[in-house]
Each structure stands twice: as structure tokens, then as C-alpha cells.
Amino acid sequence: MNTDTPESDRKAQIDTLLLKLPGVSTRKINGLDAYFVSDKMFACISGNGVGLRLPVATATELQFSRSNVVPFQPGGMASSREWVQIDRAEAVEYEKDLDLFQASLEFVKAARNR
């Protein structure tokens, strides 16, 4: 009997992509699957997308230049301007965004504690 759901398959595919990056770990936070580097969250699965924390200028540019990038609003709650969500129908397609995940990881790792 196969107990995998589309959500668990999606998470497994995203885990495969993100957990191979140096220093990345995962855990649940507020019921969402989140990804951390240096104990700071840089990405989070929410709905049909993955939220990423990026510099404000990069996040703003992505929202205007890509139709699959929207403000990150987990559970309908607005987040900061540093967070955007990339929506992809198939989780395997996030491989195309690996450079953005890497940029997010580096941005969060370099950020001073606020």
C-alpha cells in the first residue's frame, strides 16, 4: 500500500534539491516545512509554492519579471518585502531555480541578526 500523497512527494523532491546544498537542514515551523542555514530560515514550502528570502531589490525585480513569482503569504498572512514565493506545478521544476535558492541561502547566511 502506497501512503505517499502529492504533498509528501512534492516535499521529497524539494528536499532532494535543497538538502544537497551545504549546511542546509529542514524542520517544521508553524506547520510549514522550512529550510534553514546557520539556524536561519531561507526557504519554506507553502501551498503550491516555495517561499524564498532574498534582498528586497531582487525580490521586487522577480515579482515584476516572472509570472510565477508572487509575494510570500503563508496562510494568507503577509510577510516582509524580502520574501517571495515561486509557484511551480511540478516540484521537479524547482531545479531551474537553483541559482535563486543558492542566492537566498547566501543572503540569509550573511545577514546580521536583526
Secondary structure, 3 states (H helix, E strand, C coil): CCCCCHHHHHHHHHHHHHCCCCCEEEEEECCEEEEEECCEEEEEEECCEEEEECCHHHHHHHHHHCCCEEECCHHHCCCCCCEEEEECCCHHHHHHHHHHHHHHHHHHHHCCCC
